[in-house]
Amino acid sequence: MGSQEKYASSSSSSSSSSFFSHFCSSALRAKTLNPSSYRTATGRDDLVRRLGVLDLLLLGIGASIGAGIFVVTGTVARDAGPGVTISFILAGASCVLNALCYAELASRFPAVVGGAYLYSYTAFNEITAFLVFMQLMLDYHIGAASIARSLASYVAALFELIPGLKGNIPAWIGQGGQEFFGGTLSINILAPVLLVLLTIILCWGVGESSAVNSFMTATKILTGATVVFFSYVGFDAVANSAEESKRPQRDLPIGILGSLLVCVVLYVGVCLVITGMVPYYLLGEEAPLADAFTSKGLKYVSILISIGAVAGLTTTLLVGLYVQSRLYLGLGRDGLLPSLFAKVHPKRHTPIHSQIWVGIVAAVLGGIFNVHVLSHILSVGSLTGYSVVAACVVTLRWKNKTGNPASSKCISTWCEGVICLIIVASCGFATGVLYRYDASFFYIIVAAVIAVLACAALCFRQVYSDALGFSCPGVPILPAVCIFFNIFLFAQLHYEAWIRFIVLSIISVGIYAFYGQFHANPSSDETIVYHRVPAEDAR
């Protein structure tokens, strides 16, 4: 009897050890991409390359320009005063640094979906890539639900221009929502309906959704409502459209940087106009553009502004849903999620199952929950994702990517470089926390100096190769600066955002441990075949 218990205990211990060993080996494996293995063909159920450089530019602009046009300018103007334009210039400059990192990786990698997830899978390992995906995806899901709610409110406002409907549209249809249980639940019918319509457009085909995006983007520009939605995030959407770009190595860097620069110029231009029309302290925080034009006697311009708001929110939501489905497609192909997400419609050439899934998630969140309560935990995924992308630029440039087994060094050169990147990120977080809680300036200087020393080690202890295609300037200094300031901003978020980061990371590790590690196949020999657009459409 005792021997049986001892055997069972030994077997259980061996099983646990085997599980942990398999988890570690799986989590640390990386994806190897061979550009020569990707070929062109027809007659297979995959994505179609229809997006040209103009489509990519409009895709980036459509992802960046949205609700912020009517709110952010007024809110920031009340805080920054006459320096509001400089605030947006600085924000744009910061995002340009991140966009340069995205542009290099977009031109360096084979033209397949994945974006930040794919970059981190190749530069680091499987578990890092899965964590990046989960953090970004929660941002996208909550963001889509929140934007759908705002879009529903503007659409309801347009309907109220009809005399018979003014004041007769109930809250549960579009104006805010009917709240229950102290506001935890907030029923809204119009938001899911709008999400269903946009999901159908995206399932129909990327060419059709691109046409809708182009039309709505043009509408926004014509109405003068051309400002960025809270931050410049369109370059992430452009990077995830690699597999549907006609000439990805050339067009993706143009689309990423071009759309960002257009948004910076337009945002700054609108700030100059409205602060020139009305003193900054008289601007309303909820509708600064409407207030500016109304103060000049142009009361009926609110109709035009509402139309511009609908167009802006529609494109932001359309591109957000588009990017989510492509990310799910990438993980479905790699086995980290069920293969259902990797299915592409044989005729429409769209990831229809992934598209329907992201539409359902957004519809549930936007139709039932009070997404405004969750809004302050947004940006966690974007800031961490951009930081990892910047780190990918550095690690993929290293010539010595593995340690020499015969070397007497305690750690490899690659590990030493990764430690330096972690130190830069840690110092960015420490500096942010110290600044947030008004700590002594001495400690802030100490944290910054440590980060500078880590950057110096990256410069002098590593050998860097030249990038193929577009090259991010100033490597490793520029990516290190991106990491430092992204994590510095992460430290400024609400403490609940930190909790969200930790909790979601734990959940992600659990999902990976019980599903992903057993199904992922990063070294699959399966060739990803793509279709080219017909010759007459490519002209």
FIPAGU-616121 format. One record per residue (C-alpha): residue number from 1; residue in one letter; x, y, z. Coordinates in Angstrom, 1 decimal. Example, Ala and Ser with C-alpha at 12.3 -4.5 7.8 and 13.67 -1.06 7.14 Angstrom:
<atoms>
   n res     xx     yy     zz
   1   A   12.3   -4.5    7.8
   2   S   13.7   -1.1    7.1
</atoms>
This chain:
<atoms>
   n res     xx     yy     zz
   1   M    0.0    0.0    0.0
   2   G    2.8    2.4    0.9
   3   S    4.6    1.5   -2.3
   4   Q    1.5    2.3   -4.4
   5   E    1.2    5.7   -2.7
   6   K    4.9    6.4   -3.3
   7   Y    4.5    5.4   -6.9
   8   A    1.4    7.7   -7.4
   9   S    3.2   10.6   -5.7
  10   S    6.2   10.0   -8.0
  11   S    4.0    9.8  -11.1
  12   S    2.2   13.0  -10.1
  13   S    5.5   14.8   -9.5
  14   S    6.9   13.5  -12.8
  15   S    3.7   14.7  -14.6
  16   S    3.9   18.2  -13.1
  17   S    7.6   18.4  -14.0
  18   S    6.9   17.3  -17.5
  19   F    4.1   19.9  -17.9
  20   F    6.3   22.7  -16.6
  21   S    9.2   21.6  -18.8
  22   H    7.0   21.5  -21.8
  23   F    5.5   24.9  -20.9
  24   C    8.9   26.5  -20.7
  25   S   10.2   25.1  -23.9
  26   S    7.0   26.1  -25.7
  27   A    6.9   29.6  -24.3
  28   L   10.5   30.4  -25.3
  29   R   10.3   29.2  -28.9
  30   A   10.2   31.8  -31.6
  31   K    8.7   32.0  -35.1
  32   T   11.0   31.8  -38.1
  33   L    9.9   33.5  -41.3
  34   N   11.4   32.7  -44.6
  35   P   10.3   35.2  -47.2
  36   S   11.2   32.9  -50.1
  37   S    8.5   30.4  -48.9
  38   Y    5.7   32.8  -49.8
  39   R    4.5   32.6  -53.3
  40   T    1.7   34.0  -55.5
  41   A   -1.1   31.8  -56.7
  42   T   -4.7   31.7  -57.5
  43   G   -7.6   29.4  -56.7
  44   R   -6.9   29.2  -52.9
  45   D   -9.0   30.5  -50.1
  46   D   -6.8   33.3  -48.8
  47   L   -6.7   37.1  -48.6
  48   V   -6.5   39.2  -51.8
  49   R   -4.0   42.0  -52.4
  50   R   -6.3   44.9  -53.2
  51   L   -5.0   47.8  -51.1
  52   G   -2.8   50.4  -52.9
  53   V   -0.8   53.2  -51.3
  54   L   -3.8   55.6  -51.3
  55   D   -6.0   52.9  -49.7
  56   L   -3.3   52.4  -46.9
  57   L   -3.1   56.2  -46.4
  58   L   -6.8   56.5  -46.0
  59   L   -6.9   53.4  -43.8
  60   G   -4.4   55.0  -41.4
  61   I   -6.2   58.3  -41.5
  62   G   -9.6   56.6  -41.0
  63   A   -8.2   54.7  -37.9
  64   S   -6.8   57.9  -36.4
  65   I   -9.5   60.4  -37.0
  66   G  -12.7   60.0  -35.0
  67   A  -14.5   61.1  -31.9
  68   G  -11.6   63.3  -30.6
  69   I  -12.3   65.9  -33.2
  70   F  -15.2   67.1  -31.3
  71   V  -13.9   66.7  -27.7
  72   V  -10.1   66.6  -27.4
  73   T   -9.4   70.0  -28.8
  74   G  -11.6   71.7  -26.2
  75   T  -10.5   69.6  -23.3
  76   V   -6.8   70.1  -23.9
  77   A   -7.2   73.8  -24.7
  78   R   -8.7   74.3  -21.3
  79   D   -5.7   72.6  -19.7
  80   A   -2.8   73.8  -21.9
  81   G   -4.2   77.2  -22.9
  82   P   -2.6   78.9  -25.9
  83   G   -0.1   76.0  -26.0
  84   V   -2.7   73.5  -27.1
  85   T   -1.2   73.4  -30.6
  86   I    2.3   72.7  -29.2
  87   S    0.8   69.9  -27.1
  88   F   -0.5   68.2  -30.2
  89   I    2.8   68.7  -32.0
  90   L    4.6   67.0  -29.2
  91   A    2.1   64.2  -29.1
  92   G    2.5   63.8  -32.9
  93   A    6.3   63.8  -32.6
  94   S    6.2   61.1  -30.0
  95   C    4.0   58.9  -32.2
  96   V    6.3   59.6  -35.2
  97   L    9.1   57.8  -33.3
  98   N    6.8   54.8  -32.8
  99   A    5.7   54.9  -36.4
 100   L    9.4   54.8  -37.6
 101   C    9.8   51.5  -35.7
 102   Y    6.6   50.1  -37.2
 103   A    7.7   51.2  -40.7
 104   E   11.0   49.3  -40.5
 105   L    9.4   46.1  -39.4
 106   A    6.5   46.4  -41.9
 107   S    9.0   46.5  -44.8
 108   R   11.3   43.9  -43.2
 109   F    8.8   41.1  -42.7
 110   P    7.0   38.9  -45.3
 111   A    3.7   40.4  -46.2
 112   V    1.5   38.4  -43.8
 113   V   -1.0   39.5  -41.1
 114   G    0.1   39.9  -37.5
 115   G    1.5   43.3  -36.8
 116   A    3.0   43.7  -33.3
 117   Y    2.1   40.1  -32.5
 118   L    4.1   38.8  -35.5
 119   Y    7.0   41.0  -34.8
 120   S    7.3   40.0  -31.1
 121   Y    6.8   36.3  -32.0
 122   T    9.8   36.5  -34.3
 123   A   12.1   38.8  -32.3
 124   F   11.3   37.3  -28.8
 125   N    9.2   34.2  -28.1
 126   E    5.7   32.7  -28.2
 127   I    4.5   33.7  -24.8
 128   T    5.5   37.4  -25.3
 129   A    3.7   37.4  -28.6
 130   F    0.5   36.0  -27.0
 131   L    0.6   38.5  -24.2
 132   V    1.0   41.3  -26.7
 133   F   -2.0   40.0  -28.6
 134   M   -4.2   39.8  -25.5
 135   Q   -3.4   43.2  -24.3
 136   L   -3.9   44.8  -27.7
 137   M   -7.1   42.9  -28.3
 138   L   -8.8   44.0  -25.1
 139   D   -8.0   47.6  -26.0
 140   Y   -9.5   47.0  -29.5
 141   H  -12.7   45.3  -28.1
 142   I  -13.4   48.0  -25.5
 143   G  -12.5   50.8  -27.9
 144   A  -14.9   49.4  -30.6
 145   A  -17.7   49.2  -28.1
 146   S  -17.1   52.7  -26.8
 147   I  -16.9   54.2  -30.3
 148   A  -20.1   52.3  -31.3
 149   R  -21.9   53.9  -28.4
 150   S  -20.7   57.4  -29.4
 151   L  -21.7   56.7  -33.0
 152   A  -25.1   55.6  -31.9
 153   S  -25.6   58.9  -30.0
 154   Y  -24.6   61.0  -33.0
 155   V  -26.9   59.0  -35.3
 156   A  -29.8   59.5  -32.8
 157   A  -29.0   63.2  -32.8
 158   L  -29.3   63.3  -36.6
 159   F  -32.7   61.5  -36.4
 160   E  -33.9   64.1  -33.9
 161   L  -33.5   66.7  -36.6
 162   I  -36.7   65.2  -38.0
 163   P  -39.6   67.2  -36.3
 164   G  -41.6   64.2  -35.4
 165   L  -38.8   62.4  -33.7
 166   K  -37.3   65.3  -31.7
 167   G  -37.4   64.4  -28.0
 168   N  -39.2   61.2  -28.7
 169   I  -36.2   58.8  -29.1
 170   P  -35.9   56.7  -25.9
 171   A  -32.5   56.4  -24.2
 172   W  -32.3   52.6  -24.8
 173   I  -32.2   53.2  -28.5
 174   G  -29.3   55.5  -28.9
 175   Q  -29.0   58.4  -26.6
 176   G  -26.6   57.1  -23.9
 177   G  -28.5   53.9  -22.9
 178   Q  -31.0   52.7  -20.3
 179   E  -29.0   52.0  -17.1
 180   F  -29.6   49.2  -14.7
 181   F  -28.0   47.9  -11.4
 182   G  -26.5   51.3  -10.6
 183   G  -25.2   51.9  -14.1
 184   T  -23.2   48.6  -14.4
 185   L  -25.5   47.5  -17.2
 186   S  -26.5   50.0  -19.9
 187   I  -28.8   48.8  -22.6
 188   N  -28.4   50.3  -26.1
 189   I  -30.0   48.9  -29.2
 190   L  -28.6   51.1  -31.9
 191   A  -24.9   50.4  -31.2
 192   P  -25.2   46.6  -31.9
 193   V  -27.2   47.3  -35.0
 194   L  -24.5   49.7  -36.4
 195   L  -21.8   47.1  -35.5
 196   V  -23.8   44.4  -37.4
 197   L  -24.0   46.6  -40.5
 198   L  -20.2   47.4  -40.4
 199   T  -19.4   43.7  -39.8
 200   I  -21.4   42.7  -42.9
 201   I  -19.5   45.3  -45.0
 202   L  -16.2   43.8  -43.8
 203   C  -17.3   40.3  -44.4
 204   W  -18.4   41.2  -47.9
 205   G  -14.8   42.1  -48.9
 206   V  -11.8   44.3  -48.2
 207   G  -12.3   46.2  -51.5
 208   E  -15.9   47.2  -50.5
 209   S  -14.9   48.1  -46.9
 210   S  -12.0   50.1  -48.3
 211   A  -14.4   52.0  -50.5
 212   V  -16.7   52.8  -47.6
 213   N  -13.7   54.0  -45.5
 214   S  -12.4   56.2  -48.4
 215   F  -15.9   57.8  -48.8
 216   M  -16.4   58.5  -45.1
 217   T  -12.8   59.8  -44.7
 218   A  -13.4   62.2  -47.6
 219   T  -16.7   63.3  -45.9
 220   K  -14.8   64.1  -42.7
 221   I  -12.3   66.2  -44.6
 222   L  -15.0   68.1  -46.5
 223   T  -16.8   68.9  -43.3
 224   G  -13.7   70.3  -41.7
 225   A  -13.8   67.8  -39.0
 226   T  -10.3   66.4  -39.4
 227   V   -8.6   65.8  -36.1
 228   V   -7.1   62.8  -34.5
 229   F   -9.2   60.5  -32.2
 230   F   -7.4   60.9  -28.8
 231   S   -4.0   59.7  -30.2
 232   Y   -2.4   58.8  -33.5
 233   V   -2.9   55.1  -33.8
 234   G   -3.6   54.5  -37.5
 235   F   -0.1   53.1  -38.2
 236   D   -0.9   50.0  -36.3
 237   A   -3.9   49.4  -38.5
 238   V   -1.8   49.9  -41.6
 239   A    0.8   47.4  -40.4
 240   N   -1.9   44.7  -39.9
 241   S   -3.0   45.1  -43.6
 242   A    0.3   43.8  -44.9
 243   E   -1.2   40.7  -46.5
 244   E   -3.8   42.7  -48.4
 245   S   -1.4   45.3  -49.7
 246   K   -0.4   45.2  -53.4
 247   R    3.2   46.2  -52.8
 248   P    3.7   45.9  -49.0
 249   Q    7.5   46.5  -48.8
 250   R    7.1   49.8  -50.6
 251   D    3.6   50.9  -49.6
 252   L    3.4   50.0  -45.9
 253   P    6.1   52.5  -44.8
 254   I    4.5   55.2  -46.9
 255   G    1.1   54.4  -45.5
 256   I    2.3   54.3  -41.9
 257   L    4.3   57.5  -42.0
 258   G    2.2   59.4  -44.5
 259   S   -1.1   58.9  -42.6
 260   L    0.5   59.9  -39.4
 261   L    2.0   63.1  -40.8
 262   V   -1.4   64.0  -42.5
 263   C   -3.2   63.6  -39.1
 264   V   -0.6   65.8  -37.3
 265   V   -1.0   68.6  -39.9
 266   L   -4.8   68.4  -39.8
 267   Y   -5.0   68.2  -36.0
 268   V   -2.6   71.2  -35.6
 269   G   -4.5   73.1  -38.3
 270   V   -7.9   72.7  -36.6
 271   C   -6.4   73.7  -33.2
 272   L   -5.0   76.9  -34.8
 273   V   -8.4   77.7  -36.4
 274   I  -10.6   77.2  -33.4
 275   T   -8.3   78.9  -30.9
 276   G   -8.1   81.8  -33.4
 277   M  -11.9   82.1  -33.6
 278   V  -12.6   81.9  -29.9
 279   P  -10.4   82.5  -26.8
 280   Y   -9.3   79.1  -25.4
 281   Y  -11.0   79.7  -22.0
 282   L  -14.4   80.1  -23.8
 283   L  -14.2   76.8  -25.6
 284   G  -16.6   74.1  -24.5
 285   E  -15.1   70.8  -23.4
 286   E  -17.8   68.7  -24.9
 287   A  -18.3   70.3  -28.3
 288   P  -15.5   72.8  -29.0
 289   L  -16.0   73.0  -32.8
 290   A  -19.7   73.6  -32.4
 291   D  -19.1   76.3  -29.8
 292   A  -16.5   78.0  -32.0
 293   F  -18.8   78.2  -35.0
 294   T  -21.9   79.0  -33.0
 295   S  -20.1   82.0  -31.4
 296   K  -19.7   83.4  -34.9
 297   G  -23.4   83.1  -35.7
 298   L  -23.2   79.9  -37.6
 299   K  -25.8   77.9  -35.6
 300   Y  -26.8   75.6  -38.4
 301   V  -23.2   74.3  -38.7
 302   S  -24.1   71.8  -35.9
 303   I  -25.8   69.7  -38.6
 304   L  -22.6   69.6  -40.6
 305   I  -20.6   68.8  -37.5
 306   S  -22.9   65.9  -36.6
 307   I  -22.5   64.5  -40.1
 308   G  -18.7   64.8  -39.8
 309   A  -18.9   63.0  -36.4
 310   V  -20.8   60.1  -37.9
 311   A  -18.3   59.8  -40.7
 312   G  -15.3   60.0  -38.3
 313   L  -16.6   57.5  -35.9
 314   T  -17.7   55.1  -38.7
 315   T  -14.2   55.0  -40.2
 316   T  -12.5   54.6  -36.8
 317   L  -14.9   51.7  -36.0
 318   L  -14.6   50.1  -39.4
 319   V  -10.8   50.0  -39.3
 320   G  -10.8   48.8  -35.7
 321   L  -13.0   45.8  -36.5
 322   Y  -10.9   45.2  -39.6
 323   V   -7.6   45.0  -37.7
 324   Q   -9.1   42.8  -35.0
 325   S  -10.2   40.1  -37.4
 326   R   -6.7   40.1  -39.1
 327   L   -5.0   39.6  -35.7
 328   Y   -7.3   36.7  -34.9
 329   L   -6.6   35.2  -38.3
 330   G   -2.8   35.3  -37.6
 331   L   -3.2   33.5  -34.3
 332   G   -5.6   30.9  -35.8
 333   R   -3.0   30.1  -38.4
 334   D   -0.3   29.7  -35.8
 335   G   -2.4   27.4  -33.6
 336   L   -2.5   29.7  -30.6
 337   L   -6.3   30.0  -31.1
 338   P   -8.7   27.4  -32.7
 339   S   -8.3   26.9  -36.4
 340   L  -11.8   28.3  -37.0
 341   F  -10.3   31.8  -36.8
 342   A   -7.9   30.9  -39.7
 343   K  -10.7   30.2  -42.1
 344   V  -11.0   32.5  -45.1
 345   H  -14.2   32.7  -47.2
 346   P  -13.5   31.0  -50.6
 347   K  -15.3   33.7  -52.6
 348   R  -15.1   36.9  -50.6
 349   H  -11.5   36.2  -49.4
 350   T  -12.2   37.6  -46.0
 351   P  -11.6   35.9  -42.5
 352   I  -15.4   35.7  -42.1
 353   H  -15.4   33.7  -38.8
 354   S  -12.9   36.1  -37.2
 355   Q  -14.8   39.1  -38.5
 356   I  -18.1   37.8  -37.1
 357   W  -16.5   37.0  -33.7
 358   V  -15.1   40.5  -33.2
 359   G  -18.4   41.9  -34.3
 360   I  -20.3   39.8  -31.7
 361   V  -17.9   40.8  -28.9
 362   A  -18.2   44.5  -29.7
 363   A  -21.9   44.2  -30.1
 364   V  -22.3   42.6  -26.7
 365   L  -20.0   45.1  -24.9
 366   G  -21.6   48.0  -26.7
 367   G  -25.2   46.9  -26.3
 368   I  -25.2   45.7  -22.7
 369   F  -22.3   47.1  -20.7
 370   N  -21.6   50.7  -19.6
 371   V  -18.3   50.9  -21.6
 372   H  -17.6   54.4  -20.2
 373   V  -16.8   52.8  -16.9
 374   L  -14.1   50.7  -18.7
 375   S  -12.7   53.6  -20.7
 376   H  -10.0   54.5  -18.2
 377   I   -8.3   51.1  -18.6
 378   L   -7.7   51.7  -22.3
 379   S   -4.3   52.5  -23.8
 380   V   -2.6   49.8  -21.7
 381   G   -2.4   47.5  -24.7
 382   S   -1.3   50.2  -27.1
 383   L    1.5   51.5  -24.9
 384   T    2.9   48.1  -24.1
 385   G    2.5   46.9  -27.7
 386   Y    4.3   49.9  -29.1
 387   S    7.1   49.4  -26.5
 388   V    7.5   45.7  -27.6
 389   V    7.6   46.8  -31.3
 390   A   10.4   49.2  -30.5
 391   A   12.3   46.5  -28.7
 392   C   11.8   44.2  -31.7
 393   V   13.6   46.7  -34.0
 394   V   16.6   46.6  -31.7
 395   T   16.8   42.9  -31.2
 396   L   16.3   42.1  -34.9
 397   R   19.3   44.3  -35.8
 398   W   21.7   42.5  -33.6
 399   K   24.2   40.4  -35.5
 400   N   25.1   38.2  -32.6
 401   K   21.7   36.7  -31.7
 402   T   22.9   33.6  -29.9
 403   G   25.5   33.0  -27.2
 404   N   28.6   31.0  -27.9
 405   P   28.3   27.6  -26.1
 406   A   32.1   27.6  -25.6
 407   S   32.2   31.1  -24.2
 408   S   33.0   31.6  -20.5
 409   K   30.5   34.5  -20.3
 410   C   27.7   34.0  -17.8
 411   I   25.1   35.3  -20.2
 412   S   24.9   35.6  -24.0
 413   T   25.2   38.9  -25.7
 414   W   21.6   38.6  -26.8
 415   C   20.4   38.2  -23.2
 416   E   22.6   41.1  -22.1
 417   G   20.9   43.3  -24.7
 418   V   17.4   42.2  -23.6
 419   I   18.3   43.0  -19.9
 420   C   19.3   46.5  -21.0
 421   L   16.0   46.9  -22.8
 422   I   14.2   45.7  -19.6
 423   I   16.2   48.2  -17.6
 424   V   15.2   51.1  -19.9
 425   A   11.5   50.1  -19.6
 426   S   11.8   49.7  -15.8
 427   C   13.4   53.1  -15.5
 428   G   10.6   54.6  -17.7
 429   F    8.0   53.2  -15.3
 430   A    9.9   54.3  -12.2
 431   T   10.3   57.8  -13.6
 432   G    6.6   58.0  -14.4
 433   V    5.6   56.8  -10.9
 434   L    8.0   59.2   -9.2
 435   Y    6.8   62.1  -11.4
 436   R    3.1   61.2  -10.8
 437   Y    3.5   61.2   -7.0
 438   D    5.7   64.3   -6.8
 439   A    8.8   62.5   -5.6
 440   S   12.1   64.3   -5.1
 441   F   13.6   65.4   -8.4
 442   F   16.8   63.7   -7.4
 443   Y   15.2   60.2   -7.7
 444   I   13.8   61.1  -11.1
 445   I   17.3   62.1  -12.2
 446   V   18.7   58.8  -10.9
 447   A   16.2   56.7  -12.8
 448   A   16.8   58.7  -16.0
 449   V   20.6   58.3  -15.6
 450   I   20.3   54.5  -15.2
 451   A   18.2   54.4  -18.4
 452   V   20.9   56.4  -20.2
 453   L   23.6   54.0  -19.0
 454   A   21.5   51.1  -20.3
 455   C   21.2   52.8  -23.7
 456   A   25.0   53.3  -23.7
 457   A   25.4   49.6  -23.1
 458   L   23.1   48.9  -26.1
 459   C   25.2   51.1  -28.2
 460   F   28.7   49.9  -27.3
 461   R   28.1   46.3  -26.3
 462   Q   26.1   45.2  -29.4
 463   V   26.9   45.0  -33.1
 464   Y   24.1   46.1  -35.4
 465   S   23.3   45.1  -39.0
 466   D   21.7   47.3  -41.7
 467   A   18.0   46.8  -42.2
 468   L   16.5   45.6  -45.4
 469   G   14.1   48.0  -47.0
 470   F   13.0   51.0  -44.9
 471   S   15.5   51.7  -42.0
 472   C   14.5   53.3  -38.7
 473   P   17.1   55.9  -38.0
 474   G   19.1   56.2  -34.8
 475   V   19.0   52.5  -33.7
 476   P   19.2   51.7  -30.8
 477   I   18.8   55.2  -29.3
 478   L   15.5   56.1  -31.0
 479   P   13.7   52.7  -30.1
 480   A   15.0   53.0  -26.6
 481   V   13.6   56.5  -26.3
 482   C   10.2   55.1  -27.5
 483   I   10.3   52.4  -24.9
 484   F   11.1   54.8  -22.1
 485   F    8.4   57.4  -22.9
 486   N    5.7   54.7  -23.7
 487   I    6.2   53.1  -20.3
 488   F    6.5   56.6  -18.7
 489   L    3.0   57.3  -20.1
 490   F    1.8   53.8  -18.9
 491   A    2.8   54.9  -15.3
 492   Q    0.4   57.9  -15.7
 493   L   -2.6   55.7  -16.3
 494   H   -5.2   55.1  -13.6
 495   Y   -4.2   52.4  -11.1
 496   E   -7.0   50.2  -12.3
 497   A   -5.2   50.1  -15.7
 498   W   -2.2   48.5  -13.9
 499   I   -4.5   46.0  -12.3
 500   R   -6.0   45.2  -15.7
 501   F   -2.5   44.6  -17.1
 502   I   -1.6   42.2  -14.3
 503   V   -4.9   40.3  -14.3
 504   L   -5.1   40.0  -18.1
 505   S   -1.5   38.8  -18.2
 506   I   -2.3   36.0  -15.6
 507   I   -5.4   35.0  -17.6
 508   S   -3.4   35.0  -20.8
 509   V   -0.7   32.8  -19.4
 510   G   -3.4   30.4  -18.2
 511   I   -5.0   30.2  -21.7
 512   Y   -1.6   29.6  -23.2
 513   A   -0.7   27.0  -20.6
 514   F   -3.8   24.9  -21.2
 515   Y   -4.4   25.4  -24.9
 516   G   -1.8   27.5  -26.8
 517   Q    1.4   25.5  -25.9
 518   F   -0.1   22.3  -27.2
 519   H   -1.5   23.5  -30.5
 520   A    0.9   26.2  -31.6
 521   N    3.3   25.4  -34.5
 522   P    5.6   28.4  -35.2
 523   S    7.8   26.4  -37.5
 524   S    5.0   25.1  -39.7
 525   D    6.1   24.3  -43.3
 526   E    2.7   25.3  -44.6
 527   T    3.1   27.9  -47.3
 528   I    0.8   30.9  -47.0
 529   V   -0.5   31.6  -50.5
 530   Y   -1.9   35.0  -51.4
 531   H   -3.8   36.3  -54.4
 532   R   -2.9   39.3  -56.5
 533   V   -5.6   41.6  -57.6
 534   P   -6.5   41.3  -61.3
 535   A   -4.2   43.3  -63.6
 536   E   -6.9   45.7  -64.7
 537   D   -7.6   46.6  -61.0
 538   A   -4.0   47.0  -60.2
 539   R   -3.5   49.9  -62.5
</atoms>
